Amino acid sequence: MPASWSRVLVLALILIITAGLGIKIERDRPTYVESATVLFTVPNVDSSALTYTWQAQSLISTGAVVGEILMSPQIEREVARAGGTAPYSLTLVNLYNQDYPEYGYPEATLSATSASPAGTRRTYLIAKRTMINVLAAWQDRAGAPKQHRIVAQVTNDSGPVARMGSRQRALGGLLLLGLVAAGTCWSLTGRRHSPGRV
């Protein structure tokens, strides 16, 4: 096959793939995210600043344990059976340290994400209720007196918020990749068919 036809076929294939991906990017629906801040606190009877400071590490550890339990396969199945269809997470807030986790405050982020605002909301509410139940059951099994139990206060609930990546940026990146692929293939097909090459 002549080099010119090879080049035309390769460029046509790249054009078709790039156009198909571009159409998919244009048609992508937004993702809905609902998140809230969870503060692990001591009861009001023990809420002095001194007590809070003294117990901060225990509260952070409690948040880590509750997060691990909430994200366990067993609890994930329970959330799904209760109607939670979206992925969810409970993660301690990392204070901008990417090398080593730096948890300075007993707070976490509870979130749920899906393509459906109703599914996101339902899963978030189920995960929130499950988190509160897990914390209460864990302390109940440990024999903690009710008036001294750690409490999870949920604040700043965002409600389902549409999140969508920048279409212009994605399409621009796709166009750039298409041009690089076309240039590379053009060069390679030309070398393969150039006269005098063994």
N, CA and C of each residue as an Amber inpcrd file, in Angstrom:
protein
   594
   0.8590000  -1.1930000   0.0000000   0.0000000   0.0000000   0.0000000
   0.8930000   1.2410000   0.0000000   0.6270000   2.2130000  -0.8590000
   1.4570000   3.4170000  -0.8950000   1.4440000   4.1360000   0.4450000
   2.5570000   4.8750000   0.6900000   2.6960000   5.5930000   1.9590000
   1.5730000   6.5960000   2.1590000   1.1430000   7.2410000   1.0570000
   0.1020000   8.2600000   1.1860000  -1.2060000   7.6510000   1.6800000
  -1.5470000   6.4400000   1.1870000  -2.7910000   5.7900000   1.6350000
  -2.6710000   5.3450000   3.0900000  -1.5060000   4.8590000   3.4800000
  -1.3020000   4.4630000   4.8870000  -1.4960000   5.6640000   5.8010000
  -0.9280000   6.7710000   5.3790000  -1.0630000   7.9910000   6.1870000
  -2.5220000   8.4370000   6.2800000  -3.2190000   8.3870000   5.1490000
  -4.6240000   8.8150000   5.1330000  -5.4600000   7.9240000   6.0470000
  -5.2450000   6.5990000   5.9910000  -6.0080000   5.6690000   6.8310000
  -5.7270000   5.8990000   8.3210000  -4.4520000   6.0780000   8.6600000
  -4.0860000   6.3120000  10.0610000  -4.6940000   7.6200000  10.5550000
  -4.6030000   8.6740000   9.7470000  -5.1710000   9.9610000  10.1480000
  -6.6870000   9.8830000  10.2760000  -7.3370000   9.1240000   9.3860000
  -8.7960000   8.9570000   9.4720000  -9.1740000   8.2350000  10.7600000
  -8.4070000   7.2030000  11.1040000  -8.6610000   6.4570000  12.3430000
  -8.4940000   7.3590000  13.5690000  -7.4410000   8.1550000  13.5900000
  -7.2160000   9.0850000  14.7080000  -8.3420000  10.1050000  14.7870000
  -8.7790000  10.6100000  13.6250000  -9.8780000  11.5790000  13.5970000
 -11.1680000  10.9750000  14.1490000 -11.4710000   9.7300000  13.7610000
 -12.6900000   9.0640000  14.2380000 -12.6420000   8.8590000  15.7530000
 -11.4980000   8.3830000  16.2630000 -11.3590000   8.1490000  17.7110000
 -11.4790000   9.4710000  18.4750000 -10.7940000  10.5080000  17.9860000
 -10.8330000  11.8140000  18.6530000 -12.2490000  12.3820000  18.6460000
 -12.9410000  12.2750000  17.5250000 -14.3100000  12.7870000  17.4360000
 -15.2400000  12.0190000  18.3710000 -15.0740000  10.6910000  18.4280000
 -15.9070000   9.8790000  19.3150000 -15.7130000  10.2540000  20.7740000
 -14.4660000  10.4370000  21.1830000 -14.1890000  10.8420000  22.5660000
 -14.7250000  12.2430000  22.8460000 -14.6160000  13.1350000  21.8440000
 -15.1460000  14.4870000  22.0130000 -16.6510000  14.4920000  22.2110000
 -17.3590000  13.6600000  21.4400000 -18.8190000  13.5550000  21.5980000
 -19.1650000  13.0260000  22.9810000 -18.3920000  12.0320000  23.4590000
 -18.6420000  11.4850000  24.8020000 -18.4510000  12.5520000  25.8710000
 -17.4030000  13.3710000  25.7290000 -17.1650000  14.4520000  26.7000000
 -18.3230000  15.4420000  26.6890000 -18.8100000  15.7750000  25.5090000
 -19.9210000  16.7300000  25.3930000 -21.2040000  16.1940000  26.0150000
 -21.4010000  14.8800000  25.9330000 -22.6520000  14.2880000  26.4180000
 -22.5880000  13.8660000  27.8840000 -21.4120000  13.8990000  28.4790000
 -21.2800000  13.4700000  29.8780000 -22.1910000  14.2830000  30.7890000
 -22.8590000  13.5830000  31.6970000 -23.7340000  14.2430000  32.6540000
 -22.9240000  14.6500000  33.8770000 -23.4100000  15.6370000  34.6270000
 -22.6710000  16.0450000  35.8330000 -22.7630000  14.9790000  36.9140000
 -21.8120000  15.0130000  37.8120000 -21.8190000  14.1570000  38.9950000
 -22.3160000  15.0000000  40.1520000 -23.1220000  14.4090000  41.0190000
 -23.6470000  15.1290000  42.1770000 -22.9250000  14.6600000  43.4320000
 -22.4840000  15.6340000  44.2110000 -21.7530000  15.3550000  45.4440000
 -22.4720000  16.0410000  46.6020000 -22.6470000  15.3090000  47.6950000
 -23.1430000  15.9190000  48.9240000 -22.1260000  15.6250000  50.0080000
 -21.7100000  16.6700000  50.7170000 -20.7090000  16.4760000  51.7610000
 -21.0140000  17.3510000  52.9670000 -20.4370000  16.9600000  54.0910000
 -20.6080000  17.7160000  55.3280000 -19.3870000  17.4800000  56.2050000
 -19.1680000  18.3910000  57.1330000 -18.0820000  18.2580000  58.1060000
 -18.6210000  17.5610000  59.3450000 -17.8770000  16.5790000  59.8170000
 -18.2440000  15.8480000  61.0320000 -17.2390000  16.2070000  62.1170000
 -17.7260000  16.7700000  63.2080000 -16.8730000  17.1200000  64.3460000
 -17.0960000  16.0940000  65.4430000 -16.0380000  15.4480000  65.8750000
 -16.1210000  14.5150000  66.9960000 -15.8270000  15.3030000  68.2650000
 -16.8050000  15.3870000  69.1470000 -16.6770000  16.2390000  70.3260000
 -17.0070000  15.4730000  71.5940000 -16.5420000  16.0340000  72.7010000
 -16.8990000  15.4850000  74.0100000 -18.2640000  16.0370000  74.3930000
 -18.9680000  15.3810000  75.3060000 -20.2830000  15.8920000  75.7140000
 -20.1840000  17.2790000  76.3380000 -21.3070000  17.9860000  76.3810000
 -21.3270000  19.3420000  76.9320000 -20.8080000  19.4060000  78.3520000
 -21.0180000  18.3460000  79.1150000 -20.5780000  18.3550000  80.5110000
 -19.0560000  18.4400000  80.6110000 -18.3570000  17.9940000  79.5490000
 -16.8870000  18.0030000  79.5510000 -16.3180000  18.9400000  78.4980000
 -17.0450000  19.9840000  78.1190000 -16.6640000  20.7510000  76.9350000
 -15.7460000  21.9360000  77.1950000 -15.0540000  21.9690000  78.2960000
 -14.1120000  23.0650000  78.5260000 -12.9460000  22.9460000  77.5460000
 -12.2760000  24.0680000  77.2990000 -11.1500000  24.0760000  76.3490000
 -10.0430000  23.1350000  76.8140000  -9.7830000  23.0890000  78.1190000
  -8.7220000  22.2350000  78.6510000  -9.0390000  20.7640000  78.3980000
 -10.2840000  20.3860000  78.6680000 -10.6850000  19.0010000  78.4460000
 -10.6170000  18.6530000  76.9710000 -11.0600000  19.5850000  76.1230000
 -11.0500000  19.3500000  74.6780000  -9.6150000  19.1360000  74.1920000
  -8.6990000  19.9880000  74.6410000  -7.2930000  19.8640000  74.2280000
  -6.7080000  18.5470000  74.7040000  -7.0280000  18.1870000  75.9210000
  -6.4850000  16.9690000  76.5100000  -6.9990000  15.7280000  75.7760000
  -8.2310000  15.7920000  75.2850000  -8.8330000  14.6330000  74.6520000
  -8.7860000  14.6900000  73.1270000  -8.1380000  15.6940000  72.5560000
  -8.1500000  15.8640000  71.0970000  -7.6370000  14.6200000  70.3770000
  -6.5160000  14.0560000  70.8330000  -5.9620000  12.8780000  70.1570000
  -6.9000000  11.6860000  70.2530000  -7.5760000  11.5490000  71.4000000
  -8.5530000  10.4560000  71.5360000  -9.7130000  10.6520000  70.5710000
 -10.1380000  11.9120000  70.4040000 -11.2420000  12.1990000  69.4820000
 -10.8240000  11.9320000  68.0400000  -9.5820000  12.2870000  67.7010000
  -9.0700000  12.0160000  66.3500000  -9.0130000  10.5080000  66.1130000
  -8.5450000   9.7600000  67.1090000  -8.4870000   8.2980000  66.9930000
  -9.8860000   7.7110000  66.8410000 -10.8280000   8.2720000  67.5760000
 -12.2140000   7.8110000  67.4590000 -12.7300000   8.0260000  66.0430000
 -12.4520000   9.2070000  65.4770000 -12.8660000   9.4900000  64.1020000
 -12.2520000   8.5150000  63.1120000 -10.9760000   8.1760000  63.3200000
 -10.2980000   7.2350000  62.4200000 -10.9450000   5.8540000  62.5010000
 -11.2490000   5.4190000  63.7220000 -11.8640000   4.0960000  63.9050000
 -13.2590000   4.0640000  63.2890000 -14.0500000   5.1020000  63.5450000
 -15.4010000   5.1570000  62.9780000 -15.3390000   5.1540000  61.4500000
 -14.3730000   5.8940000  60.8910000 -14.2020000   5.9010000  59.4350000
 -13.8740000   4.5240000  58.8950000 -12.9720000   3.8100000  59.5810000
 -12.6060000   2.4560000  59.1440000 -13.8090000   1.5240000  59.1990000
 -14.5910000   1.6180000  60.2730000 -15.7710000   0.7580000  60.4160000
 -16.8040000   1.0950000  59.3470000 -17.0500000   2.3900000  59.1530000
 -18.0690000   2.8160000  58.1910000 -17.7230000   2.3830000  56.7720000
 -16.4310000   2.3380000  56.4590000 -16.0030000   1.9840000  55.1120000
 -15.7280000   0.4800000  54.9600000 -15.9820000  -0.3080000  56.0020000
 -15.7510000  -1.7550000  55.9230000 -16.7840000  -2.3970000  54.9940000
 -16.4320000  -3.5240000  54.3740000 -17.3730000  -4.1910000  53.4630000
 -18.7080000  -4.5370000  54.1270000 -18.6780000  -4.9380000  55.3890000
 -19.9130000  -5.3060000  56.0860000 -20.8680000  -4.1120000  56.1760000
 -20.3450000  -2.9470000  56.5940000 -21.1990000  -1.7590000  56.7200000
 -21.6160000  -1.2490000  55.3460000 -20.7250000  -1.3430000  54.3640000
 -21.0920000  -0.9370000  53.0010000 -22.2830000  -1.7540000  52.5000000
 -22.2850000  -3.0570000  52.8140000 -23.4320000  -3.8980000  52.4190000
 -24.6960000  -3.4550000  53.1500000 -24.5730000  -3.1100000  54.4320000
 -25.7310000  -2.6340000  55.1960000 -26.2910000  -1.3460000  54.5870000
 -25.4080000  -0.4310000  54.2280000 -25.8430000   0.8290000  53.6130000
 -26.5430000   0.5420000  52.2880000 -25.9940000  -0.3800000  51.5030000
 -26.6110000  -0.7310000  50.2210000 -27.9900000  -1.3680000  50.4350000
 -28.1060000  -2.2550000  51.4400000 -29.4060000  -2.8830000  51.7270000
 -30.4390000  -1.8560000  52.1670000 -29.9780000  -0.7930000  52.8270000
 -30.8990000   0.2560000  53.2850000 -31.2970000   1.2080000  52.1630000
 -30.6900000   1.0470000  50.9740000 -31.0590000   1.8910000  49.8350000
 -29.9790000   2.8420000  49.3810000 -28.7920000   2.7500000  49.9670000
 -27.6870000   3.6120000  49.5460000 -27.0360000   3.0740000  48.2970000
 -27.3170000   3.6950000  47.1730000 -26.8320000   3.1930000  45.8840000
 -25.5450000   3.8690000  45.4200000 -25.1290000   4.9330000  46.0810000
 -23.9690000   5.7140000  45.6280000 -22.7410000   5.3940000  46.4860000
 -21.5520000   5.5910000  45.9360000 -20.3490000   5.4910000  46.7600000
 -20.3420000   6.6020000  47.8140000 -19.8200000   6.3040000  49.0020000
 -19.7280000   7.3000000  50.0690000 -18.3800000   7.1370000  50.7590000
 -18.0040000   8.1370000  51.5530000 -16.7390000   8.0340000  52.2940000
 -16.7910000   8.9020000  53.5490000 -16.0020000   8.5120000  54.5180000
 -15.7780000   9.3150000  55.7220000 -14.2770000   9.3490000  55.9280000
 -13.6750000  10.5280000  55.7480000 -12.2230000  10.6520000  55.8470000
 -11.8570000  11.7960000  56.7880000 -10.8550000  11.5480000  57.6120000
 -10.3540000  12.6030000  58.4880000  -9.7750000  13.7240000  57.6420000
  -9.8660000  14.9460000  58.1320000  -9.3500000  16.1030000  57.4020000
  -7.8380000  16.1510000  57.5670000  -7.1390000  16.0520000  56.4440000
  -5.6800000  16.1060000  56.4260000  -5.2670000  17.5580000  56.2230000
  -4.4630000  18.0850000  57.1370000  -4.0830000  19.4990000  57.0880000
  -2.9600000  19.7460000  56.0840000  -3.2280000  19.4750000  54.8180000
  -2.3470000  19.8350000  53.7030000  -0.9730000  19.1910000  53.7510000
  -0.8280000  18.0520000  54.3760000   0.4520000  17.3660000  54.3680000
   0.3040000  16.1380000  53.4840000   0.9200000  16.1750000  52.3000000
   0.7670000  15.0840000  51.3530000   1.7010000  13.9060000  51.6350000
   2.8160000  14.1540000  52.3300000   3.7670000  13.0810000  52.5910000
   3.3160000  12.1930000  53.7440000   2.9210000  12.8260000  54.8410000
   2.4610000  12.0940000  56.0140000   1.1390000  12.6980000  56.4540000
   0.1520000  11.8490000  56.7960000  -1.1240000  12.4040000  57.2590000
  -0.9240000  13.3050000  58.4770000  -1.5800000  14.4510000  58.4650000
  -1.4790000  15.3960000  59.5750000  -2.8940000  15.7370000  60.0360000
  -3.3250000  15.0350000  61.0600000  -4.6740000  15.2200000  61.5760000
  -4.5970000  16.0280000  62.8640000  -4.7920000  17.3210000  62.7490000
  -4.6540000  18.1910000  63.9130000  -5.9470000  18.4240000  64.6680000
  -7.0790000  18.1510000  64.0190000  -8.3730000  18.4000000  64.6440000
  -9.2580000  17.1610000  64.4810000 -10.1370000  16.9170000  65.4300000
 -11.0150000  15.7430000  65.3300000 -12.2030000  16.0100000  64.4080000
 -11.9110000  16.1890000  63.1460000 -12.9870000  16.4200000  62.1890000
 -12.7480000  15.5990000  60.9380000 -13.8440000  15.2570000  60.2980000
 -13.8030000  14.4210000  59.0990000 -14.7880000  14.9750000  58.0850000
 -14.6890000  14.4680000  56.8650000 -15.6260000  14.8370000  55.8130000
 -16.4180000  13.6070000  55.4200000 -17.7420000  13.7250000  55.5100000
 -18.6430000  12.6640000  55.0740000 -19.2010000  13.0750000  53.7210000
 -19.0940000  12.2070000  52.7190000 -19.5820000  12.5840000  51.3940000
 -20.1520000  11.3810000  50.6580000 -21.0400000  11.6820000  49.7090000
 -21.6030000  10.6790000  48.8040000 -21.6010000  11.2760000  47.4070000
 -21.4050000  10.4200000  46.4000000 -21.2740000  10.8880000  45.0170000
 -21.9980000   9.9440000  44.0670000 -22.7800000  10.5030000  43.1570000
 -23.3820000   9.6830000  42.0970000 -23.8730000  10.5860000  40.9770000
 -24.3770000   9.9630000  39.9170000 -24.9080000  10.7240000  38.7760000
 -26.3320000  11.2010000  39.0370000 -26.9190000  10.7510000  40.1320000
 -28.3020000  11.1130000  40.4500000 -28.3530000  11.9480000  41.7210000
 -28.9770000  13.1340000  41.6940000 -29.0670000  13.9150000  42.9280000
 -29.8660000  13.1960000  44.0130000 -30.9200000  12.4820000  43.6110000
 -31.7200000  11.7530000  44.6040000 -30.9160000  10.6050000  45.2100000
 -30.1670000   9.8700000  44.3760000 -29.3320000   8.7810000  44.8710000
 -28.2280000   9.2800000  45.7810000 -27.6630000  10.4300000  45.4240000
 -26.6210000  11.0320000  46.2630000 -27.1870000  11.4060000  47.6260000
 -28.3270000  12.0810000  47.6190000 -28.9500000  12.5230000  48.8760000
 -29.3270000  11.3370000  49.7540000 -29.9530000  10.3200000  49.1520000
 -30.3890000   9.1530000  49.9180000 -29.1920000   8.4400000  50.5410000
 -28.1440000   8.2320000  49.7560000 -26.9610000   7.5390000  50.2740000
 -26.2950000   8.3510000  51.3760000 -26.2090000   9.6620000  51.1910000
 -25.6070000  10.5160000  52.2130000 -26.3570000  10.3860000  53.5420000
 -27.6900000  10.4570000  53.4880000 -28.4810000  10.3830000  54.7170000
 -28.3430000   9.0190000  55.3930000 -28.3090000   7.9550000  54.5980000
 -28.1350000   6.6150000  55.1700000 -26.7530000   6.4790000  55.7930000
 -25.7180000   6.9760000  55.0990000 -24.3590000   6.9020000  55.6370000
 -24.2320000   7.7210000  56.9200000 -24.8710000   8.8840000  56.9480000
 -24.8360000   9.7300000  58.1490000 -25.4910000   9.0110000  59.3330000
 -26.6610000   8.4500000  59.1090000 -27.3570000   7.7270000  60.1820000
 -26.5340000   6.5250000  60.6410000 -25.9510000   5.8090000  59.6900000
 -25.1330000   4.6340000  60.0210000 -23.9130000   5.0400000  60.8240000
 -23.2650000   6.1500000  60.4480000 -22.0950000   6.6360000  61.1890000
 -22.4530000   6.9270000  62.6440000 -23.5750000   7.6220000  62.8590000
 -24.0040000   7.9550000  64.2230000 -24.3100000   6.6790000  65.0080000
 -24.9520000   5.7000000  64.3480000 -25.2670000   4.4330000  65.0090000
 -24.0120000   3.6380000  65.3440000 -23.0380000   3.6460000  64.4260000
 -21.7750000   2.9420000  64.6640000 -21.0620000   3.5300000  65.8700000
 -20.9940000   4.8620000  65.9410000 -20.3320000   5.5270000  67.0590000
 -21.0210000   5.1860000  68.3800000 -22.3500000   5.2220000  68.3900000
 -23.1010000   4.9210000  69.6110000 -22.9290000   3.4660000  70.0120000
 -23.0220000   2.5410000  69.0470000 -22.9110000   1.1130000  69.3570000
 -21.5130000   0.7650000  69.8530000 -20.5060000   1.3870000  69.2560000
 -19.1180000   1.1310000  69.6420000 -18.8930000   1.5430000  71.0990000
 -19.4020000   2.7070000  71.4800000 -19.2400000   3.1740000  72.8590000
 -20.1120000   2.3670000  73.8240000 -21.2720000   1.9280000  73.3550000
 -22.1450000   1.1090000  74.1920000 -21.4590000  -0.2090000  74.5310000
 -20.8340000  -0.8450000  73.5170000 -20.1220000  -2.1020000  73.7650000
 -18.9270000  -1.9030000  74.6900000 -18.3170000  -0.7120000  74.6140000
 -17.1720000  -0.4280000  75.4890000 -17.6120000  -0.0870000  76.9110000
 -18.9240000   0.0780000  77.1360000 -19.4350000   0.3750000  78.4780000
 -19.2910000   1.8290000  78.8940000 -19.1720000   2.7420000  77.9180000
 -19.0280000   4.1670000  78.2540000 -20.3550000   4.7060000  78.7900000
 -20.3270000   5.4420000  79.9040000 -21.5720000   6.0400000  80.4170000
 -22.1530000   7.0100000  79.3930000 -23.4850000   7.0370000  79.2760000
 -24.1260000   7.8470000  78.2330000 -23.7760000   9.3200000  78.3450000
 -23.6350000   9.8260000  79.5560000 -23.3700000  11.2580000  79.7140000
 -21.9350000  11.6300000  79.3550000 -21.0710000  10.6410000  79.1380000
 -19.6710000  10.9260000  78.7980000 -19.2830000  10.4110000  77.4110000
 -20.2560000  10.0940000  76.5830000 -19.9500000   9.5280000  75.2690000
 -19.5710000  10.6060000  74.2530000 -18.6880000  10.2400000  73.3500000
 -18.2780000  11.1270000  72.2550000 -19.4520000  11.2810000  71.2920000
 -19.6020000  12.4920000  70.7730000 -20.7190000  12.8200000  69.8940000
 -20.1770000  13.2420000  68.5240000 -20.8880000  12.8650000  67.4600000
 -20.5420000  13.3120000  66.1060000 -21.5180000  14.4120000  65.7040000
 -21.0020000  15.6270000  65.5970000 -21.8400000  16.7590000  65.1790000
 -21.6090000  16.9970000  63.6820000 -22.6840000  16.9340000  62.9130000
 -22.5900000  17.0960000  61.4610000 -22.9810000  18.5250000  61.0960000
 -22.0840000  19.2330000  60.4300000 -22.3340000  20.6290000  60.0650000
 -21.9880000  20.8570000  58.5930000 -22.4260000  22.0010000  58.0840000
 -22.0970000  22.4450000  56.7190000 -22.5100000  21.4380000  55.6530000
 -23.7030000  20.8890000  55.7820000 -24.2160000  19.9680000  54.7610000
 -24.4350000  20.7480000  53.4650000 -23.7900000  20.3160000  52.4080000
 -23.8560000  21.0480000  51.1370000 -25.1340000  20.7730000  50.3570000
 -25.8180000  19.6550000  50.6620000 -26.8890000  19.2080000  49.7800000
 -26.2760000  18.7080000  48.4870000 -27.0430000  18.0400000  47.6080000
 -26.4710000  17.5500000  46.3500000 -26.0480000  18.7180000  45.4450000
 -24.7840000  18.7670000  45.1110000 -24.2250000  19.8390000  44.2840000
 -23.6700000  19.2200000  43.0090000 -24.0570000  19.7860000  41.8610000
 -23.5700000  19.2780000  40.5760000 -22.1060000  19.6560000  40.4000000
 -21.3030000  18.6770000  40.0390000 -19.8910000  18.9150000  39.7590000
 -19.5980000  18.4120000  38.3600000 -18.9930000  19.2510000  37.5960000
 -18.6510000  18.8520000  36.2360000 -17.2890000  19.4100000  35.8970000
 -16.4430000  18.5660000  35.3160000 -15.1390000  19.0390000  34.9000000
 -15.2720000  20.0520000  33.7780000 -14.2270000  20.7780000  33.5220000
 -14.2400000  21.7810000  32.4630000 -14.2620000  21.0950000  31.1010000
 -15.3640000  21.2550000  30.3630000 -15.4540000  20.6490000  29.0350000
 -14.4270000  21.2520000  28.0900000 -14.2530000  22.5800000  28.1870000
 -13.2990000  23.2340000  27.2840000 -11.8850000  22.6890000  27.5000000
 -11.5100000  22.5000000  28.7820000 -10.1720000  21.9920000  29.0730000
 -10.0280000  20.5580000  28.5700000 -11.0650000  19.7420000  28.7940000
 -11.0100000  18.3470000  28.3560000 -10.9450000  18.2580000  26.8350000
 -11.7610000  19.0650000  26.1460000 -11.7460000  19.0360000  24.6830000
 -10.4280000  19.5670000  24.1420000  -9.8830000  20.6120000  24.7740000
  -8.5850000  21.1420000  24.3480000  -7.4820000  20.1060000  24.5060000
  -7.4900000  19.3960000  25.6470000  -6.4990000  18.3420000  25.8690000
  -6.6430000  17.2120000  24.8690000  -7.8970000  16.8480000  24.5750000
  -8.1460000  15.7950000  23.5960000  -7.6530000  16.2070000  22.2140000
  -7.9020000  17.4560000  21.8350000  -7.4390000  17.9550000  20.5350000
  -5.9130000  17.9150000  20.4570000  -5.2590000  18.3410000  21.5360000
  -3.7930000  18.3200000  21.5680000  -3.2600000  16.8890000  21.4280000
  -3.8700000  15.9360000  22.1650000  -3.4450000  14.5340000  22.0510000
  -3.6720000  14.0030000  20.6340000  -4.8020000  14.3920000  20.0460000
  -5.0680000  13.9680000  18.6700000  -4.0270000  14.4830000  17.6950000
  -3.6220000  15.7540000  17.8590000  -2.6040000  16.3340000  16.9700000
  -1.2460000  15.6560000  17.1600000  -0.8940000  15.3700000  18.4230000
   0.3810000  14.6860000  18.6890000   0.3630000  13.2880000  18.0790000
  -0.7560000  12.5610000  18.2750000  -0.8670000  11.2130000  17.7080000
  -0.7930000  11.2640000  16.1860000  -1.4780000  12.2440000  15.5800000
  -1.4620000  12.3680000  14.1210000  -0.0580000  12.6740000  13.6200000
   0.6310000  13.5890000  14.2830000   1.9910000  13.9300000  13.8710000
   2.9440000  12.7560000  14.0070000   2.8200000  12.0210000  15.1030000
   3.6950000  10.8670000  15.3190000   3.4460000   9.7930000  14.2620000
   2.1720000   9.4820000  14.0270000   1.8450000   8.4550000  13.0320000
   2.2450000   8.8910000  11.6250000   2.0730000  10.1630000  11.3160000
   2.4750000  10.7010000  10.0020000   3.9680000  10.4920000   9.7980000
   4.7310000  10.8030000  10.8400000   6.1820000  10.6600000  10.7610000
   6.5940000   9.1880000  10.6360000   5.9610000   8.3200000  11.4280000
   6.3380000   6.9010000  11.4080000   5.9650000   6.2290000  10.0930000
   4.8020000   6.5160000   9.5540000   4.4080000   5.8920000   8.2820000
   5.2740000   6.4070000   7.1310000   5.7250000   7.6500000   7.2210000
   6.6090000   8.1950000   6.1880000   7.9660000   7.5300000   6.2110000
   8.5080000   7.2710000   7.4180000   9.8190000   6.6150000   7.5360000
   9.7760000   5.1800000   7.0240000   8.6700000   4.4950000   7.3550000
   8.5730000   3.0860000   6.9970000   8.5610000   2.9160000   5.4830000
   7.9910000   3.8720000   4.7720000   7.8670000   3.7520000   3.3240000
   8.9000000   4.5740000   2.5660000   9.8180000   5.2360000   3.2440000
  10.7810000   6.0820000   2.5250000  11.7660000   5.2140000   1.7430000
  12.1330000   5.6220000   0.5280000  13.0360000   4.8120000  -0.3130000
  14.4280000   4.7450000   0.2950000  15.0730000   3.6240000   0.0650000
  16.4350000   3.4730000   0.5370000  16.5560000   2.9140000   1.9340000
  15.4420000   2.7510000   2.6590000  15.5070000   2.1900000   4.0210000
  15.4510000   0.6970000   3.9210000  16.2300000  -0.0060000   4.7440000
  16.2860000  -1.4630000   4.7280000  15.2490000  -2.0090000   5.6780000
